[in-house]
Amino acid sequence: MKRVFFVLTVVILNILFYSCELDYGKLGGADETYAADVPSVMESKTGVWYSHYGDKRLDGYTIGKWKDVETEMGGKLSVFPEFKPSDPKLHDGYQIKDDDYYIFYDDTVYGQTEDGVGGAGGWNFAYMGIVRAVNIFNGEEGTGAIIIEYLDECYPTWSKTVTGTPLPFFGVYYRVLEPDVIQFANAIILENLYAGKAYHTETATLEQAIRRNNAKNSGEFISWGVVIPQEREK
């Protein structure tokens, strides 16, 4: 219920603050999905990204290479107290390489200024995972879905089924608006959310996640008009 309240709150606030005339548009016919080379897509997306309302942060993503995770994440690793970066584990046994990319979703900064002052904190939905695949839409790297596998001990609170079984693979959709402005969006089943049903999009296998996070499902999973763009801070 907490996450339902969080998602609905963000949607409502976005509508109120940005209104219809600031709708960032739709994918416009991007209905074909292609497998992409991970480094070629992810290299341009490394950095620290946050959405803002005025001078205040809302939420954001840190993206980088695994070999740099401790340096780049710093104190943010404390969000996952049971996680040991010296001994990272993935559900399917994949061996993480130095040049693999990681993604950290940060919801702990709501209301903070860019220098970290103030803020009311988040809703404990932060997660971190390794990029395992990338789908691009209509053959263009500017739109697509990044497929991650959650690191053990770095799952978000919503990521278990009603039986408590972890579903490790997840899609982060994106649209590049400018080199330093990207809309990143966590995929959920919007129809189920509004109907009060289970709305997670996580899958048990990488292959299922690659198939599920496609261009045609973008409209089912993401309401682009209320996704506030993330700006690269560094």
C-alpha positions as CSV (number, residue, x, y, z in Angstrom):
1,M,0.0,0.0,0.0
2,K,2.8,2.4,0.7
3,R,4.1,2.1,-2.8
4,V,0.6,2.6,-4.3
5,F,0.3,5.8,-2.3
6,F,3.8,6.9,-3.4
7,V,3.1,6.3,-7.1
8,L,-0.3,8.0,-7.0
9,T,1.2,10.9,-5.0
10,V,3.9,11.4,-7.5
11,V,1.5,11.2,-10.5
12,I,-0.9,13.7,-8.8
13,L,1.9,16.1,-7.9
14,N,3.4,15.9,-11.4
15,I,0.0,16.7,-12.9
16,L,-0.5,19.6,-10.6
17,F,2.9,21.1,-10.9
18,Y,3.5,20.6,-14.6
19,S,-0.1,20.4,-16.1
20,C,-1.1,19.2,-19.5
21,E,0.7,21.8,-21.5
22,L,4.0,20.5,-20.3
23,D,3.3,17.0,-21.5
24,Y,6.6,15.7,-22.8
25,G,5.0,13.7,-25.6
26,K,4.6,10.1,-26.6
27,L,6.9,7.7,-28.4
28,G,5.2,8.3,-31.7
29,G,5.1,4.9,-33.4
30,A,8.1,3.4,-31.8
31,D,6.6,-0.1,-31.8
32,E,9.6,-2.1,-32.9
33,T,12.1,-3.5,-30.3
34,Y,15.8,-4.4,-31.0
35,A,18.5,-5.8,-28.9
36,A,21.3,-3.3,-28.4
37,D,25.0,-3.4,-27.5
38,V,25.0,-2.6,-23.8
39,P,28.2,-0.5,-23.7
40,S,27.3,1.6,-26.7
41,V,24.0,2.6,-25.1
42,M,25.1,2.9,-21.5
43,E,28.3,4.9,-21.9
44,S,26.4,8.1,-22.6
45,K,24.1,7.6,-19.6
46,T,26.8,7.3,-16.9
47,G,26.5,9.9,-14.2
48,V,24.2,11.2,-11.4
49,W,20.7,12.1,-12.6
50,Y,17.9,13.8,-10.6
51,S,14.6,15.2,-11.4
52,H,13.7,18.5,-9.8
53,Y,10.9,20.7,-8.7
54,G,12.4,24.2,-8.5
55,D,15.8,23.8,-6.8
56,K,14.7,20.7,-4.9
57,R,15.4,17.1,-5.9
58,L,12.7,14.6,-6.4
59,D,14.3,11.2,-7.2
60,G,17.1,10.1,-9.4
61,Y,19.5,7.5,-10.7
62,T,23.3,6.9,-10.5
63,I,24.7,5.0,-13.4
64,G,28.3,3.8,-13.7
65,K,30.7,1.0,-14.2
66,W,30.9,-1.6,-11.5
67,K,34.6,-1.1,-10.8
68,D,33.8,2.5,-9.7
69,V,30.7,1.7,-7.6
70,E,32.2,2.3,-4.2
71,T,33.8,5.6,-5.2
72,E,30.7,6.9,-7.0
73,M,28.2,5.7,-4.5
74,G,30.1,6.6,-1.4
75,G,27.8,6.9,1.6
76,K,24.7,6.0,-0.5
77,L,25.7,2.4,-0.1
78,S,24.4,2.7,3.4
79,V,20.9,2.5,1.9
80,F,21.6,-1.2,1.6
81,P,23.0,-2.2,5.0
82,E,23.3,-5.9,4.3
83,F,25.0,-5.4,0.9
84,K,28.7,-6.2,0.6
85,P,30.2,-4.6,-2.5
86,S,33.3,-6.7,-2.1
87,D,31.2,-9.9,-2.5
88,P,28.3,-9.0,-4.8
89,K,25.8,-11.7,-5.7
90,L,23.1,-12.0,-8.3
91,H,20.2,-14.4,-8.3
92,D,21.1,-16.3,-11.4
93,G,24.8,-16.6,-10.6
94,Y,26.1,-14.2,-13.3
95,Q,29.7,-13.2,-12.5
96,I,29.9,-9.4,-12.4
97,K,32.8,-7.9,-14.4
98,D,34.5,-4.6,-13.7
99,D,33.1,-3.0,-16.9
100,D,29.5,-4.1,-16.3
101,Y,27.2,-1.2,-15.6
102,Y,25.2,-0.7,-12.4
103,I,22.1,1.4,-11.8
104,F,21.1,2.9,-8.4
105,Y,17.6,4.3,-8.0
106,D,17.6,6.9,-5.3
107,D,14.3,7.9,-3.7
108,T,15.9,9.1,-0.4
109,V,16.4,12.7,-1.5
110,Y,12.9,14.2,-1.9
111,G,13.0,17.9,-1.1
112,Q,16.8,18.2,-0.9
113,T,18.8,20.9,-2.6
114,E,21.7,19.7,-4.9
115,D,24.2,20.2,-2.0
116,G,22.2,17.7,0.1
117,V,20.6,20.1,2.4
118,G,17.0,19.6,3.7
119,G,14.5,17.1,2.5
120,A,12.0,14.7,4.0
121,G,13.6,11.5,2.7
122,G,11.9,8.9,0.6
123,W,9.7,5.8,0.8
124,N,12.3,3.1,1.0
125,F,12.0,2.1,-2.6
126,A,15.6,2.5,-3.5
127,Y,17.3,-0.4,-5.5
128,M,20.5,-1.2,-7.2
129,G,21.2,-3.7,-10.0
130,I,23.5,-4.7,-12.8
131,V,22.6,-3.9,-16.4
132,R,22.2,-7.3,-18.2
133,A,20.6,-6.1,-21.5
134,V,19.3,-3.1,-23.4
135,N,16.3,-3.0,-25.8
136,I,16.1,0.0,-28.1
137,F,12.9,1.0,-29.9
138,N,12.6,1.6,-33.6
139,G,16.3,1.1,-34.1
140,E,17.2,4.3,-32.3
141,E,19.3,4.4,-29.1
142,G,17.4,7.5,-27.9
143,T,14.5,5.4,-26.6
144,G,14.5,2.0,-25.0
145,A,14.5,-0.1,-21.9
146,I,17.4,-1.0,-19.7
147,I,17.1,-4.5,-18.3
148,I,18.7,-4.9,-14.9
149,E,19.1,-7.7,-12.4
150,Y,18.8,-6.6,-8.8
151,L,21.8,-7.3,-6.6
152,D,21.1,-9.5,-3.6
153,E,20.3,-7.3,-0.6
154,C,19.5,-4.3,-3.0
155,Y,16.0,-5.2,-4.0
156,P,13.3,-2.5,-3.7
157,T,10.5,-3.1,-1.2
158,W,7.9,-3.8,-3.9
159,S,9.9,-6.5,-5.7
160,K,8.6,-9.6,-4.0
161,T,5.5,-11.6,-5.0
162,V,2.7,-12.2,-2.5
163,T,4.5,-15.5,-1.7
164,G,7.7,-13.7,-0.9
165,T,9.6,-15.0,-3.9
166,P,12.1,-12.4,-5.3
167,L,11.7,-11.5,-8.9
168,P,15.2,-10.3,-9.9
169,F,14.8,-8.8,-13.4
170,F,13.4,-5.4,-14.1
171,G,13.1,-2.8,-16.8
172,V,13.9,0.9,-16.6
173,Y,12.5,2.7,-19.6
174,Y,14.2,5.8,-20.9
175,R,13.8,8.6,-23.5
176,V,16.8,10.9,-24.3
177,L,15.5,14.5,-24.7
178,E,19.0,16.1,-24.7
179,P,22.5,14.8,-23.9
180,D,22.1,15.8,-20.3
181,V,18.3,15.4,-20.0
182,I,16.7,12.0,-20.0
183,Q,13.4,10.7,-18.9
184,F,14.0,7.5,-16.8
185,A,11.0,5.6,-15.6
186,N,10.4,2.5,-13.5
187,A,8.0,0.1,-15.3
188,I,4.7,-0.7,-13.6
189,I,1.4,-2.1,-15.0
190,L,-0.6,1.2,-14.9
191,E,-4.0,-0.4,-15.5
192,N,-3.4,-2.7,-12.5
193,L,-2.2,0.1,-10.3
194,Y,-5.4,2.1,-10.9
195,A,-7.5,-1.0,-10.3
196,G,-5.8,-1.9,-7.0
197,K,-4.2,-5.1,-8.4
198,A,-0.7,-6.3,-8.4
199,Y,1.2,-4.1,-10.8
200,H,4.9,-5.2,-10.6
201,T,6.7,-5.9,-13.9
202,E,9.6,-7.9,-12.5
203,T,10.3,-11.3,-14.0
204,A,12.0,-14.5,-12.9
205,T,14.4,-14.8,-15.9
206,L,16.4,-12.4,-18.0
207,E,14.8,-13.8,-21.2
208,Q,11.3,-13.0,-19.8
209,A,12.4,-9.4,-18.9
210,I,13.9,-8.8,-22.4
211,R,10.6,-9.9,-24.0
212,R,8.4,-8.0,-21.6
213,N,10.1,-4.6,-21.7
214,N,9.5,-3.9,-25.3
215,A,8.3,-0.8,-27.2
216,K,4.7,-2.0,-27.4
217,N,4.4,-2.2,-23.7
218,S,5.7,1.3,-23.1
219,G,2.2,2.7,-23.1
220,E,1.1,0.0,-20.7
221,F,3.9,0.6,-18.3
222,I,4.8,4.3,-18.5
223,S,2.8,7.5,-18.4
224,W,5.4,9.7,-20.2
225,G,3.4,12.9,-19.8
226,V,4.0,12.9,-16.0
227,V,7.6,11.6,-16.0
228,I,9.7,14.5,-14.9
229,P,13.0,14.5,-16.8
230,Q,16.2,13.6,-15.0
231,E,19.0,16.1,-15.4
232,R,22.6,15.0,-15.2
233,E,24.2,16.7,-12.2
234,K,27.7,15.2,-12.8
